[in-house]
């Protein structure tokens, strides 16, 4: 159950009610005291009784005394009723005042606090990254000032954010251009040299051209393949398709992927069976081949690559461990950034692609590494089977 | 209907105020349960107002003006009003002799009282007879009481005596099964 804490408004309103009612009670006590004094004074007059005890000389005197006493009685009643009316109507007026002033007080409080609520909500939007929020500069003077300051701040934040975005875009484009230029230049140089060699042979020893042509063409073909690979890498990073998830046994999939490497490299498998994951099979293949290829690149030929599949609670944990050179501690935080690479070849898009594919499939990737001891990539994927049995237990 | 609603609202407000500020006690008149005795040709209805004249009425009944206390008795048979009559008890004070004259319109009787307590007992008592219809088997009797406004001199003004009852008219209502007439 949500606990509603009384806010500043509640405290101020409670204070207002307590103070106003206390003042009324004190005022009323004073008023009552004075009324009682007046009533007691009138009661002590005993006018009629005193007049009755006077012996009247004649009938006319008696009539005059009677008229006097009647007038006195009426006046006494009149005074009594005035006092009572004053009491009753003053109470009603005071209660009316409390109600009216309470309403006015609440209105003023709302006028003061509503902008604060608006400010709170606007701040929340800023926190969520929406800098375009703008508050209408209404309300009392101080609130207008406050809202104005807030609007100026959000405007400045928005401008700064736009500038940063433009700068970031420029930087990305510069990096990309540099990498593209470098990566395209790399295969172009051998191609150019090969073409030059063919031209030279054609001029100097045309009869020997046929002998060297197969090797030269092989070089050109290899570099064209490299260029195609580069284009493929950029293309797959740019368009990650919506995952087409299916449920499959991860151990089986890992075994299939590892099989294609096991002829040339030492791949050790330790896979727990009987688990199911919901994942895009193509993405799973791309992720695993990328990481395994990186592990192979980083390891000496004789060192094995270990693939372990275990579970932790409702998750499948797949680790790819190598005993290679490891990653520099400073680089660990950057390895998933696009175009970051310490390898002599490659675009720096491999691990960035891996991370995006993992996230697209609602999973997590972690990395542990020690220099000269090796690295370990850990994939954490929800275990569908464990989750199903967990839900059954819940029911 | 509006008058009744106003009375209820005022009485509520004044009760709350009295509870909060204890400044005005006033009177809280209530009818005792209605009694009905059935004769062959009449019904004798009796009741009494309690707590009606405790506070402030000593001055009212000693002011020398004729003070009316009004009672209304209504009989309903099968939802229809079969009998309705208004009675008055009038109190007039004689300051020279310190006595009160009470006139009760139910029986057109005039009585002189030298005791204020006795006067209050008589003013509060309602006793009237209603001509009985032989076909009546079950009847609902309702009673209501109220005070008038009073014109006062020195200064000249009109005061509503209902203020002393916190603007609330006491009422009573009871259903009686009547024995068959012979």
Contacts between the chains, C-beta under 8 A, distances in Angstrom:
chain1	res1	chain2	res2	distance
A	21	B	20	7.2
A	24	B	20	7.9
A	24	B	21	6.7
A	25	B	20	7.4
A	25	B	21	6.1
A	28	B	21	4.4
A	28	B	23	5.0
A	31	B	23	7.1
A	32	B	23	5.4
A	48	B	62	7.7
A	48	B	95	5.2
A	48	B	98	7.6
A	49	B	98	8.0
A	52	B	95	7.5
A	52	B	96	6.7
A	52	B	98	6.5
A	62	B	96	6.2
A	65	B	96	6.6
A	66	B	94	7.9
A	66	B	95	6.2
A	66	B	96	4.6
A	69	B	64	7.2
A	69	B	95	3.7
A	69	B	96	6.8
A	70	B	63	7.8
A	70	B	64	3.7
A	70	B	95	6.0
A	71	B	153	7.3
A	71	B	154	6.9
A	72	B	95	8.0
A	73	B	59	7.6
A	73	B	62	5.2
A	73	B	63	4.3
A	73	B	64	4.6
A	73	B	93	6.9
A	73	B	95	6.1
A	74	B	63	5.0
A	74	B	64	6.1
A	74	B	65	6.4
A	74	B	152	5.7
A	74	B	153	5.7
A	74	B	154	6.5
A	75	B	153	7.7
A	75	B	154	4.6
A	76	B	59	5.5
A	76	B	62	7.6
A	76	B	63	7.0
A	77	B	59	4.7
A	77	B	60	6.0
A	77	B	62	7.7
A	77	B	63	3.9
A	77	B	65	7.9
A	77	B	152	6.4
A	78	B	152	4.6
A	78	B	153	7.6
A	78	B	154	6.0
A	78	B	155	7.1
A	78	B	157	7.5
A	78	B	159	7.5
A	80	B	56	6.1
A	80	B	59	4.6
A	81	B	152	7.2
A	81	B	159	4.5
A	81	B	163	7.4
A	84	B	24	7.1
A	84	B	26	7.9
A	84	B	56	6.4
A	84	B	163	6.3
A	84	B	164	6.9
A	85	B	159	7.3
A	85	B	163	6.6
A	87	B	23	5.5
A	87	B	24	4.6
A	88	B	14	6.5
A	88	B	24	5.9
A	88	B	163	6.2
A	91	B	14	7.3
A	91	B	17	4.2
A	91	B	21	6.3
A	91	B	23	6.1
A	91	B	24	6.7
A	92	B	13	6.4
A	92	B	14	7.9
A	92	B	17	7.3
A	95	B	13	6.7
A	95	B	16	7.9
A	95	B	17	6.2
